Amino acid sequence: MSTLKFKRFTKPHFLKQIGRELLGRFFGQFNTVLAANSIALPAETTSDDDYYNGIAALAKAPEGLPDEFVDAAHTIDAMSNEEGQERLERAVAERGMRHLLDGDNTQADLALKVWLEDRNLLVEKLNEVQLMRLASFDYFGSKMPVDRSGSFAAPTAETLRLLTADLEAAFQQRNRGQHTTHVEVHFIDGELWFTIRHGDTYARVPTINAGHVSVIHFRPAKDDVVVFNLKRDEIRLHAGTKWERELYRTCFGLRLFGDDQHFSERKAYTLDPLLVDGVDALDVSDIPGLTKIVLREHEHAWPGEFNDVDIRKSDDLFASAERRGVAAIRSGGQQRRAAFDVYFGDDPKPRKVQLRPPNILKLGRHCDAALVQRWLSARGFRAVVPGSDGSGPHPSPEPQPTSPVAGVPIQSLTTTNEQPVAVS
């Protein structure tokens, strides 16, 4: 049985937002399996308070519930928020399912309605949200970047097969198992997201049952992510080890552009613009969709015998420093972290963004990533790491406007990912 923990299904006030009618339709999908596990739901004649409290009590012990039910409830639970609502509203509109938007839907209503009509769509959107929540990436760009958003073509099934074969051979050589590599590609928010599932190091775990100790032998699965940004002609990698990141850098360059050194400029986040440009580093006048950015927190360190660290907080660090006639950002030492309030469009409520060099970006709402990345690139918060580009002694050739191994126009891939390409 599953041991997933719910964030919202255990709260009666959340269940009341869904209502008894929708909850009844949801539980009705599991009548047989619930009965087979001797799980009784609150009776229809039960008062509202007792009904919702009874459902919440069931959710507090998910290890006693059937896995099919737990998986479904977890997906609905995880998408019942602002981020999930935004993705679902866009997805159902694109899929011709606008009738699900009729009436006054809470976030939970919409998630459950989508599950009832097309549960695969809900799972797909949850996978996208989870991908967007990754906060730690290593960046690599081309030496002569070209905006490929209008010319790049999606990798064909043959290209993905060759890419998978390259990765599979490398993982076998590192004793990560055989025939374990699986690659999928999705077009999300104008970027190509590649998910790579492969075997990890073999594991042995002792277990005990009724006083008897045994050892389970298994090979865990591991998920990595490679994102290709078409506009900036760069990739960012989320992987556990240096050799895996190097593997992805070279293999994706080879299979997408015929050159294993295409992505040879290693990049990282830097906070230098805060010191060099001051408040101008927060300018968003050329970024449609962003209204204002305010520096709220800054961490500065002086490595040495005492490991001194200063953390300054304010409603507006630059405005406060100007009023007092002092420097907002001190020179010397090392800038370790900065936290910002970012204002989007007409929304009066800011969302939090935190930047920690060299490669960590944390977003209050992860569907804001595209606009925040545009600001960071425009203001110079992204820099080439000197002496670590991995390009070797020869320069990278001039990039071509389209991929020599691509076949399907990128515009033919939908953001809803109806049929993601997968090779295993």
N, C-alpha and C positions, 0 to 999 in steps of 0.2 A: 504494500500500500504506500501511497505517496505521503511525504512529510512536508509538502509545501505549506507555507503559512500565508494566510490571507491578510491583507491590510484593511480591507473595507467590509468584506462579507461578514465579519464578526461584529459589526456595529449595527444595532437596530435602526439607527437614524439613517444609515446608508440604504438599508433594505427598504425603508419606508419611501425613499426617493424613487425606487423602482415600482413599488406597489404590488398588491397581491395578485392582480390579474396577470402581469408579466411574469412574476415569480412562479405562478402556477403553470404557465406555459413552459417555462424553463424546466421546472422539476418534472413536468409531464413527459419530458424526453427521456427521463431516467427511471420511470416507475418500475420497470421490470428489474433493473439492476439494483435499485434501492431495496426493493422487496426481497430480492435474493440475498441481500446482506442484512436482512432483518432491521432495516432502518425505517422508522416511522416518522412521517412529517406531521406537523401540527394539524389538527383536524380543521375542516373548513368552517366549523361553527365556533372556533376559538376566537376570542377577542383579538383586535389588532395588536395590542401590546404583547399579549401572550404569543401570538403567531410570529411576530418579528423577533421576539426574544428567543423563541424556540429554534428558529432558523439560525440565528446568530450563535446559539449554543452548539448546534451541529457543526458549524464552520470553525469553531474553536478547537475541534479535535479532528482535523482533516485526515489523520492517519487511520481513522476508522471508517472513512468514506471510500466508495469505489473510485479507482483511479480515473475512469472516464468522467465522472462528475467533477472530481477535483481539478482535472486539467481544464475543463470548460469553465468552471467557476473562477479559477485562477486567471484565465485569459480575460474574462469579463472584468474581473477585479482590477487587473493591471491596466486596462484601457479606459477605465472610468475616471478620467481626469482631463484637464484642459488640453494637454498634449495629444492624448488619444482622441478626444472629441474632434480636434482640428483635422487630424489625419482621416478619421472616419467620415466626416462630413465631405471632405474633398473626394474620398474614394467612392462613396455611394453615389455622388453626383456624376462622377466619371463612368460608373458602371450602369447608369440608367436606373438607379434605385432611389430616386428622389422621394418616393412615397414614404420612405423611412424617416424623412426629415419633417413630415407633416406634424402639426401639433406642437405642443410645448414639451420637448424632450429634455430630461436631465442627462448628464453625461452617462450615468449608468443605464438609463433607458436606451440611449442610442447604442451603446455597446451590446446590450442584451438583444435588441432588435436585429442588429447586424448578425449576431451569432445565430439567431433563430432562422434568418433567411439565407445566410452564406457564411458558415462557420470558418471555412477556409480563408475568406477575406479577412475576418477578424484576426486569425492567427498570423496571416501575412502582414497585417499592419502592426501587430504587436512585435513581430520580428524586426520590422523597420525601426520602430521606436527603440528597441533594445540595442540595435546597431548604432543609432544616433546618440545613445547615451555613453558610448565609449569615450573616455576622456584623455587617454594617453596614446599619442601617435608619434612616429618618426616620419619626417617629411623628406622627400627627394624630388628635385625638379630637373628639367633639362637645361643644358647650357645655353641654348637659344630658344626659349619658350615661344610657342605659337598658340594663339587662341583657337582651339579645335572644336569649340562648341557648335559651329555650323558645318563642320566638314568631317569630323571623325565618324567612323562607322563601327557598329557594334561587333565584337568578336564573334566569329562563326563557331559552330559546334566543333569543327575541325581544329580551330585555333585553341579552343578550350581543351580539346582532347590532348593536343601537344603540350599545353601548359600543365595539365594534370599529370601527364607522363613524366615531365621534367621534375615536378614536385615529388611524385611518387618515388622516383629513383633516388632523390636526395634523402627522403625520409627513410627508405629502406637502408641506405648506407649508414644512417645514424641510428639504426636498430629501433625504428618506430613502427615496425610491422610491415606486412605486405597487403596490398590491395585495400588500403584504408583511406586513400585520398579522394575527396569529393569537393568539387568546385561549383559554386553557383554565382550568377551575376545578376544584379538588380540595378535598375535605373531609378535613383532616388534623388529628388531635389536637384536635378541637373548634373549628377555625378554617377559614375559607374562604381557600384559597391560589389566587390568580390568577397564572398565568404569561403574560406578554406577549412574544411574539417579533415583532420588526419589523426592517426594514432600517436599516442604519447608514450613515454617510457613505461615499460611493463611494471605492474604493481602487484604486491602480495599483501593482503590485509587479513589479520586474524579476526575471527568472529566467534561468538559464544552463544550457544543455544541449549537450554536445559542442562547446563553444566558441562556440555561437550564443546571443546575448542577445536575449530577447524580453520583452514586458511583458504581464502578465495584468491585465485589467480586471475588477473584480467589486465587488459590493455585499455586505459582510459582514452576517451576521445577528446581532442583539443580543437578549439575553434580560433582561427586567426582571421583578420580582415585586412583587405587592401582596397583603398579607395582611389580612383583616378579622377582628378578634377580636370575636366576638359578645357575650361577657360584658362587655367593657369599652367596647364601642361605639366602636372606634377602628381605624384602619388603620396599617400600617407599610409603608414603601416602600423597595425596593431598586432604585435607578436611578442612572444615571451623571451626569446633569446636573440643575441646578436647574429648568430649564423642563420636563423630563420629570416630575420629582416634582410640580410644580405642576399639570401636565396630569393626572396620575393622581389627585391629590387632588380636583380639581374634577369630573372625569368620573365617578369612582366615586361621589362624593356625589350627582351628578345622576342617574345611572342606577340606583343602589340605593335612594335616598331622595327623588328628585325635587327635590333642592336642592344646587346646586353648592358651597354653603358649609356643608354638613352637617359635614364634617370640617375644622373651622376653627381648632381649638385645637392649635397646634404644641407637641409635647412632646419632651423629651430626657431622657437619663439625667443624674443629678446625684449627686455623692458627699457632698453637704451633710449627710445624716443621720448619717454617721460622725462629723462634728464636732459636730452639734447634739445627737444622741441617744446618742452613744457606743456602748457595747456593746449597748444596747437595740435598735439598728438591725439587729442580727443575730438578733433574736428570731424563732423559727419556731413558737412554740407554737400559733399559729392556722393553720398551713399543714400539713394532713395529708400525710404522705409525706416531709416533711423532718424530720430529727432534730436537726441542729445545724449551725451555720455558724461558721467561724473565719476571722478576718482574718489572712492570712499575709504580705501585702506591700502597701506603700502608697508611691505616688510623689507628691511635693509639689514644686512649682516656684515660684520667685520671679522673674518676668520682670523684666528690667532689663539693665543694662550687662554683667553677668557671666553672665546666664542660669543662675543657680544651680538645681540640681535635687537633691533629697534622695530617696533610695530606701531605705526601711527594710524589713527582712525579719525574720521571727521565726516560731517554731512557733505563736505566738498573740500578736499585737501588743497586744491589749487586756489580756490576762492579764499579760504582761510589764511593760507600762506601770504597771499597778496595783501590782505587786510592788515596782517601783522608785519609785513615788510621782511619776510624771511623766505628762504628757499623751500619750495614744496618737496623737492627731491634732493637729498644730500649727495654730493659727489664723493668718490672713493668707495671702498668696500664693494659689496655685491648686492644688487637688487634681486631679491628672491621671489617676491610675490606681489601681485597687485589685484585689488578687487574693485569692480566698477558697477555702477548703476547704469543700465542701458535702457533708454526710452525708445519704444517702437511706435511709429505712426502717431495716432491720436490717443494712444493709451496713456493715461496720466500716471499709471503705476509702473515703476521701473522693474526690470528683471536683472537678476544678479549674474555677473560674469566674473570669473576669477582666472587669472593667468599666472602660471608658475613655470618659468623656464627650466629645462629646455623644451619640454614637449607636452605639458599638461594644460589643457583648456577645460574649464568647468563652466557649464551653462545652467542657468536656472530653469530654462525650458529649451530642450535640445532641438526643437524644430526651428529655433532662431539661428542655428549654426551658420547657415549660408551668409546671412547679412553680417554677422559678427566676423566671419572669416574675411569678408570683403573689406571691412574696416581695418582689421589687423594688417592685411596685405597693403592697403592703400597708405597707411601711416607708418609703415616700416617696422612693425612688430614681428616681422618674419625676416630672417637673415640667413645668408649662406654661412655655414660653419667652416672657417678657414682650415685648409689642410686635411679635411676629412670627407672629401667628395667621393672617394672611392673610384675615381675615373681612370686611374693609372696614368701612364706616360703619354697616351695619345688623346687628343681632343675628341669630343663627341661630334659626329657628322651633323650637317644641317638637317633639322627635322623636316619631314615632308608634311604637306597639309592634311594628308589622310594616311591611315595605317596600311602598310603593304599586305597585311594578312587579314584585313577586315573585309566584311562582305555586306552586312545589313546596315542601312542608314540608321544612325542613332535615333532619329526621330521616330522610327518604327517601334522602338521600345517604349512601352507605356509606363508612367510613374506608378501605375497600380500593379505592375508586375504580374499580369495574368498568367504568363507562362515563362517563369524564369528559366534560363538555360542552365542545365546542370550536367556535369560529366563526372562519373565516378569510376 
